């Protein structure tokens, strides 16, 4: 079945050029969350060679501080990526994170799953504790 496009009435005037341009409505800027910034920082530390498997963010507070706990699982597939993953593991605890409004109080590797062979793969679970700067 062939569907014909609708025909326009003969008295319909169309303008495709000329005349004043339509004012553009500015697009709302999307706010990047703390979680977005944590993921970006970790992917940069991973040299862009990891895939994000999971990211869990949990709010927490003590008498004097409040913040968030982030548990992130990254997947490094292939020999080059695994080498970057091993550097990630070495550098994470001492890395100076720059996340606006946040202080990274602790960054640790909680778990590593390294599979050798033709399909070498490294899955790293990192945990970061962030404090809100005040």
C-alpha positions as CSV (number, residue, x, y, z in Angstrom):
1,X,0.0,0.0,0.0
2,X,1.5,3.3,-1.1
3,X,0.7,6.3,1.1
4,X,0.8,9.7,-0.6
5,X,2.1,12.7,1.3
6,X,-0.6,15.3,2.2
7,X,-1.1,18.1,-0.4
8,X,-0.9,21.6,0.9
9,X,-3.8,24.0,0.1
10,X,-3.0,26.3,-2.9
11,X,-3.5,29.5,-0.8
12,X,-1.0,28.4,1.9
13,X,2.0,30.7,1.9
14,X,5.3,29.2,3.1
15,X,8.5,31.0,4.0
16,X,11.7,29.2,4.3
17,X,14.2,32.0,4.0
18,X,14.2,35.7,4.5
19,X,12.5,37.7,7.2
20,X,13.7,38.0,10.8
21,X,15.3,34.9,12.4
22,X,13.3,33.2,15.0
23,X,14.6,33.9,18.5
24,X,16.2,30.9,20.0
25,X,15.1,29.7,23.3
26,X,18.2,28.9,25.4
27,X,18.4,25.3,26.3
28,X,18.4,24.7,30.0
29,X,21.8,23.7,31.3
30,X,21.8,20.3,32.9
31,X,23.3,20.3,36.3
32,X,26.0,17.7,36.8
33,X,25.5,15.8,40.0
34,X,28.3,14.8,42.4
35,X,27.9,11.3,41.1
36,X,28.5,12.5,37.5
37,X,31.6,14.2,38.7
38,X,32.9,11.2,40.6
39,X,32.3,9.0,37.5
40,X,34.1,11.5,35.3
41,X,37.1,11.7,37.7
42,X,37.4,7.9,37.9
43,X,37.2,7.5,34.1
44,X,39.9,10.1,33.7
45,X,42.1,8.2,36.3
46,X,41.3,5.0,34.3
47,X,42.8,6.7,31.2
48,X,39.4,6.3,29.4
49,X,40.1,2.5,29.1
50,X,37.4,1.3,31.5
51,X,33.7,0.7,31.1
52,X,31.3,1.6,34.0
53,X,29.5,-1.5,35.3
54,X,27.8,-0.1,38.3
55,X,27.7,3.0,40.5
56,X,25.9,3.1,43.8
57,X,25.7,6.4,45.8
58,X,24.6,6.4,49.4
59,X,24.1,9.5,51.5
60,X,25.6,9.5,55.0
61,X,26.1,11.8,57.9
62,X,27.9,11.9,61.3
63,X,27.6,14.5,64.1
64,X,30.1,16.8,62.4
65,X,30.1,15.8,58.7
66,X,27.8,14.8,55.9
67,X,28.5,13.5,52.5
68,X,28.1,10.5,50.2
69,X,29.7,7.1,49.7
70,X,30.3,5.9,46.1
71,X,30.9,2.3,45.2
72,X,31.9,2.0,41.5
73,X,32.7,-1.1,39.5
74,X,34.9,-0.6,36.4
75,X,35.7,-3.1,33.7
76,X,39.0,-3.1,32.0
77,X,39.0,-5.5,28.9
78,X,42.1,-6.4,26.9
79,X,45.8,-6.2,27.7
80,X,46.1,-2.4,27.2
81,X,43.1,-1.7,29.4
82,X,44.2,-4.1,32.1
83,X,47.6,-2.3,32.2
84,X,45.6,1.0,32.7
85,X,43.5,-0.8,35.4
86,X,46.6,-1.8,37.3
87,X,47.8,1.8,37.2
88,X,44.4,2.8,38.4
89,X,44.7,0.5,41.4
90,X,48.1,1.9,42.3
91,X,47.1,5.5,42.0
92,X,43.6,5.6,43.4
93,X,44.4,5.8,47.2
94,X,46.7,8.8,46.7
95,X,45.0,10.6,43.9
96,X,44.1,14.3,44.4
97,X,40.5,14.5,43.3
98,X,39.0,17.9,42.3
99,X,35.3,17.7,42.8
100,X,33.7,21.1,43.4
101,X,32.2,21.4,46.9
102,X,33.4,18.0,47.9
103,X,36.5,16.6,49.7
104,X,37.4,13.0,48.9
105,X,38.2,11.7,52.5
106,X,39.0,8.2,51.4
107,X,39.4,6.3,48.2
108,X,40.1,2.6,48.3
109,X,40.0,-0.5,46.1
110,X,37.6,-2.9,47.7
111,X,37.8,-5.8,45.3
112,X,39.7,-6.9,42.2
113,X,38.7,-9.7,39.8
114,X,41.5,-10.4,37.3
115,X,41.0,-13.0,34.6
116,X,44.0,-14.0,32.5
117,X,44.2,-15.6,29.1
118,X,43.1,-14.6,25.6
119,X,40.2,-12.5,26.9
120,X,42.2,-10.8,29.7
121,X,39.9,-8.7,31.9
122,X,40.2,-6.7,35.2
123,X,37.1,-5.7,37.2
124,X,37.8,-3.2,39.9
125,X,35.5,-2.1,42.7
126,X,36.4,1.3,44.1
127,X,34.9,3.0,47.1
128,X,35.1,6.7,47.7
129,X,33.9,8.6,50.7
130,X,33.1,12.3,50.0
131,X,32.5,15.0,52.5
132,X,30.6,18.2,51.7
133,X,32.8,21.3,52.0
134,X,31.3,23.8,54.0
